[in-house]
Amino acid sequence: MWETRSKWILFASLATAGIILFQMTSFALHMLFGIRLSFNVFKICLEIFTFLRMPYVCHIIYGFVIYTFAAGFWVIVRQILVSIRSTRRLRSCQDAGLTSIYSSKYRLRKHELVVIQNKTPIALTMGVLKPRIVVSAGLLQMLEHSELDAVMEHEKFHLQHRDPLAIFLLSLLSISMWYVPLFRWVLDKYKIMIEIMADQYAMSKIPSAKDLGSALLKMLKQQGQIPKRSISYASFAETSINLRIMHILEPQTQLSLRMPLLRTLISIVAVLFLVTLT
């Protein structure tokens, strides 16, 4: 059920954004290079607004288009730069010996796990194109073997489902298309859903759910600053701790996915406005 819901809201968000982006791209190509399209409602609307002496409407639309492309470009460039810096930092503080040992123990390929020398307990999955699990030596020292197993199974779920990529795409939409506020709601809910699914996956792989809960509480007490500035990562002990503990204790607990009325209305109006005028 959770997996179906998460896939549905992700697909719906990407499809909606794709329609908007296609319309904007078509308009930009027409305006910049004079590429003629078989049907361009946006051009017709611009001519109508010009005839009605309402050029400010055209300027508003131009602003939306320019901002969307500029913000999207900046988010992508920032992610690339952050990924490069993060990779360098991970290499500089990687413990090759522990990485090899724990990669073998948890049946992970070498590039899928990095153990770093850091006293702060860290457990996260990061990387858009090449996701990897990052854990710290402090985490290995703090947790019992059974608790560590729970954490690793949780992160393996994120790794297998490429959750950092999904988070990056939704973050990209929420920033570049802020005028569709429902994207921000989807991002927040999606983060909660994948954490609950990862918890459920971990509980299916370990003997007792108590190990997952105790690991979560230990990390919550000693959580420090994780070595990242990336928007595309999934951390073990950052998202909706209380709700996750409730789900660990009561797996049948339901998560409310009721869409906020105001955000939904604004999003519908924004999408219809942009799609109709492009």
C-alpha positions as CSV (number, residue, x, y, z in Angstrom):
1,M,0.0,0.0,0.0
2,W,2.7,2.5,1.0
3,E,4.8,1.7,-2.1
4,T,1.8,2.1,-4.4
5,R,0.9,5.5,-2.8
6,S,4.5,6.7,-3.0
7,K,4.9,5.7,-6.6
8,W,1.6,7.3,-7.5
9,I,2.3,10.7,-5.9
10,L,5.8,10.7,-7.4
11,F,4.5,9.9,-10.9
12,A,1.7,12.4,-10.6
13,S,4.0,15.2,-9.6
14,L,6.6,14.4,-12.3
15,A,3.9,14.1,-14.9
16,T,2.3,17.5,-13.9
17,A,5.7,19.2,-13.9
18,G,6.5,17.6,-17.3
19,I,3.4,19.1,-18.8
20,I,4.3,22.5,-17.5
21,L,7.9,22.2,-18.6
22,F,7.0,21.0,-22.0
23,Q,4.7,24.0,-22.5
24,M,7.4,26.4,-21.3
25,T,10.0,24.8,-23.4
26,S,7.8,25.0,-26.5
27,F,7.2,28.7,-25.8
28,A,10.9,29.4,-25.2
29,L,12.0,27.7,-28.4
30,H,9.4,29.6,-30.4
31,M,10.4,33.0,-28.9
32,L,14.2,32.4,-29.1
33,F,14.5,30.5,-32.3
34,G,11.3,31.1,-34.1
35,I,10.4,27.4,-34.2
36,R,6.9,27.0,-35.4
37,L,4.6,24.7,-33.6
38,S,1.5,23.1,-35.0
39,F,-0.5,24.8,-32.3
40,N,0.7,27.3,-29.8
41,V,-2.1,28.6,-27.5
42,F,0.5,30.8,-25.7
43,K,1.2,32.8,-28.8
44,I,-2.5,33.3,-29.5
45,C,-3.0,34.4,-25.9
46,L,-0.1,36.9,-26.1
47,E,-1.6,38.4,-29.3
48,I,-4.9,38.7,-27.5
49,F,-3.4,40.4,-24.5
50,T,-1.4,42.7,-26.7
51,F,-4.5,43.6,-28.6
52,L,-6.3,44.3,-25.3
53,R,-3.4,46.5,-24.2
54,M,-2.5,44.2,-21.3
55,P,1.2,43.7,-21.8
56,Y,1.7,43.3,-18.0
57,V,0.2,39.9,-18.3
58,C,2.8,38.9,-20.9
59,H,5.5,40.2,-18.6
60,I,4.2,38.1,-15.7
61,I,4.3,35.0,-17.9
62,Y,7.8,35.8,-19.1
63,G,8.8,36.1,-15.5
64,F,7.4,32.7,-14.6
65,V,9.2,31.0,-17.5
66,I,12.5,32.7,-16.9
67,Y,12.5,32.0,-13.2
68,T,11.5,28.4,-13.7
69,F,14.4,27.7,-16.0
70,A,16.9,29.8,-14.0
71,A,16.0,28.3,-10.7
72,G,16.0,24.7,-12.1
73,F,19.4,25.3,-13.7
74,W,20.8,26.7,-10.4
75,V,19.5,23.8,-8.4
76,I,21.1,21.3,-10.8
77,V,24.4,23.1,-10.8
78,R,24.4,23.4,-7.0
79,Q,23.7,19.7,-6.7
80,I,26.6,18.9,-9.0
81,L,29.0,21.1,-7.0
82,V,27.8,19.7,-3.7
83,S,28.2,16.1,-5.0
84,I,31.8,16.8,-6.1
85,R,32.7,18.4,-2.7
86,S,30.9,15.6,-0.8
87,T,32.8,12.9,-2.7
88,R,36.1,14.5,-2.0
89,R,35.3,14.8,1.7
90,L,34.1,11.2,1.9
91,R,37.3,10.0,0.2
92,S,39.5,12.1,2.6
93,C,37.8,10.6,5.8
94,Q,37.0,7.1,4.5
95,D,38.1,4.1,6.5
96,A,39.0,1.7,3.8
97,G,39.4,-1.3,6.1
98,L,36.0,-0.9,7.8
99,T,34.4,-0.1,4.5
100,S,35.7,-3.4,3.1
101,I,34.6,-5.4,6.2
102,Y,31.1,-4.0,6.4
103,S,30.6,-4.1,2.6
104,S,31.2,-7.9,2.8
105,K,29.1,-8.3,5.9
106,Y,26.0,-6.7,4.4
107,R,26.6,-7.9,0.8
108,L,27.1,-4.5,-0.7
109,R,29.4,-3.6,-3.5
110,K,32.4,-1.4,-2.7
111,H,30.9,1.8,-4.2
112,E,27.6,1.2,-2.3
113,L,29.0,1.7,1.2
114,V,31.4,4.2,2.8
115,V,32.5,4.1,6.4
116,I,34.0,7.4,7.5
117,Q,36.1,8.3,10.5
118,N,33.7,10.5,12.5
119,K,32.7,10.3,16.1
120,T,29.2,11.5,15.4
121,P,26.7,8.7,14.7
122,I,25.8,9.1,11.0
123,A,23.7,6.9,8.8
124,L,22.3,8.1,5.5
125,T,22.0,7.3,1.8
126,M,23.2,10.0,-0.6
127,G,24.0,10.4,-4.3
128,V,21.6,11.1,-7.2
129,L,23.1,8.9,-9.9
130,K,25.3,6.7,-7.8
131,P,23.6,6.3,-4.4
132,R,25.7,5.1,-1.5
133,I,25.3,4.4,2.1
134,V,27.4,6.5,4.5
135,V,27.9,5.4,8.1
136,S,30.4,6.7,10.6
137,A,32.7,4.9,13.0
138,G,30.9,6.6,15.8
139,L,27.7,4.8,14.7
140,L,29.4,1.4,14.6
141,Q,30.7,2.0,18.2
142,M,27.4,3.2,19.6
143,L,25.0,0.6,18.3
144,E,24.7,-3.1,19.2
145,H,25.1,-5.6,16.4
146,S,21.4,-6.2,16.1
147,E,20.7,-2.4,16.1
148,L,23.3,-1.9,13.4
149,D,21.7,-4.6,11.3
150,A,18.4,-2.7,11.5
151,V,20.0,0.5,10.5
152,M,21.8,-1.1,7.5
153,E,18.6,-2.8,6.3
154,H,16.8,0.5,6.5
155,E,19.5,2.3,4.4
156,K,19.6,-0.6,1.9
157,F,16.0,0.1,1.2
158,H,16.8,3.7,0.2
159,L,19.8,2.4,-1.8
160,Q,17.7,-0.2,-3.7
161,H,14.9,2.3,-4.5
162,R,17.2,5.2,-5.4
163,D,15.4,7.4,-3.0
164,P,18.0,10.3,-3.2
165,L,17.1,10.7,-6.9
166,A,13.4,10.9,-6.1
167,I,14.0,13.4,-3.3
168,F,16.2,15.5,-5.6
169,L,13.6,15.6,-8.4
170,L,10.8,16.6,-6.0
171,S,13.1,19.2,-4.4
172,L,13.9,20.6,-7.8
173,L,10.1,20.9,-8.5
174,S,9.4,22.6,-5.2
175,I,12.1,25.2,-5.7
176,S,11.8,25.9,-9.4
177,M,8.0,25.7,-9.5
178,W,7.2,27.3,-6.2
179,Y,4.0,28.7,-7.7
180,V,2.6,25.2,-7.5
181,P,2.7,24.8,-3.7
182,L,1.4,21.3,-3.8
183,F,4.9,20.2,-4.9
184,R,6.2,21.2,-1.5
185,W,3.5,19.2,0.3
186,V,4.3,16.2,-1.9
187,L,8.0,16.5,-1.0
188,D,7.3,16.6,2.7
189,K,4.9,13.6,2.6
190,Y,7.2,11.6,0.3
191,K,10.1,11.9,2.7
192,I,7.9,10.6,5.5
193,M,6.5,7.7,3.3
194,I,9.9,6.4,2.2
195,E,11.2,6.5,5.8
196,I,8.2,4.5,7.0
197,M,8.6,2.0,4.1
198,A,12.3,1.7,4.9
199,D,11.5,1.0,8.5
200,Q,9.0,-1.6,7.5
201,Y,11.5,-3.2,5.2
202,A,14.1,-3.3,8.0
203,M,11.6,-4.9,10.4
204,S,10.9,-7.6,7.9
205,K,14.6,-8.4,7.8
206,I,15.5,-8.4,11.5
207,P,14.3,-10.6,14.4
208,S,12.8,-7.9,16.5
209,A,11.4,-4.4,15.8
210,K,12.8,-3.2,19.1
211,D,16.3,-3.1,17.6
212,L,15.1,-0.6,15.0
213,G,13.4,1.5,17.6
214,S,16.3,1.5,20.0
215,A,18.7,2.5,17.3
216,L,16.5,5.3,16.2
217,L,16.3,6.7,19.8
218,K,20.0,6.4,20.3
219,M,20.7,8.3,17.2
220,L,18.1,10.9,18.0
221,K,19.8,11.6,21.3
222,Q,23.3,12.0,19.8
223,Q,22.4,13.3,16.3
224,G,25.0,15.8,15.2
225,Q,25.7,17.7,12.0
226,I,26.0,15.3,9.1
227,P,28.7,16.1,6.6
228,K,26.4,17.3,3.7
229,R,24.9,20.2,2.0
230,S,23.1,18.2,-0.5
231,I,19.3,18.2,-1.1
232,S,19.4,14.6,-2.3
233,Y,19.9,12.3,0.7
234,A,17.9,10.1,3.0
235,S,18.9,10.2,6.6
236,F,18.1,7.5,9.2
237,A,17.2,9.8,12.1
238,E,15.9,13.1,10.7
239,T,12.4,12.7,9.3
240,S,9.2,12.4,11.4
241,I,10.7,10.5,14.4
242,N,7.6,10.4,16.5
243,L,5.5,9.1,13.6
244,R,8.0,6.5,12.7
245,I,8.2,5.3,16.3
246,M,4.5,5.0,16.3
247,H,4.6,2.9,13.2
248,I,7.2,0.7,14.7
249,L,5.0,0.1,17.7
250,E,1.8,0.0,15.7
251,P,2.5,-0.9,12.1
252,Q,-1.2,-0.4,11.1
253,T,-1.2,3.3,12.0
254,Q,-2.4,5.3,9.0
255,L,-0.6,8.4,7.6
256,S,-3.0,11.2,6.6
257,L,-2.5,12.0,2.9
258,R,-5.3,14.5,2.7
259,M,-4.2,17.3,0.4
260,P,-4.3,20.8,1.9
261,L,-7.2,22.7,0.4
262,L,-5.6,26.1,-0.1
263,R,-2.4,24.6,-1.6
264,T,-4.4,22.4,-3.9
265,L,-6.6,25.2,-5.2
266,I,-3.6,27.5,-5.8
267,S,-1.8,24.6,-7.5
268,I,-4.7,23.8,-9.8
269,V,-5.1,27.5,-10.8
270,A,-1.4,27.8,-11.4
271,V,-1.2,24.7,-13.5
272,L,-4.3,25.5,-15.6
273,F,-3.0,29.1,-16.1
274,L,0.4,28.0,-17.3
275,V,-0.8,25.1,-19.4
276,T,-3.6,27.1,-21.0
277,L,-1.4,30.0,-21.8
278,T,1.4,28.0,-23.2
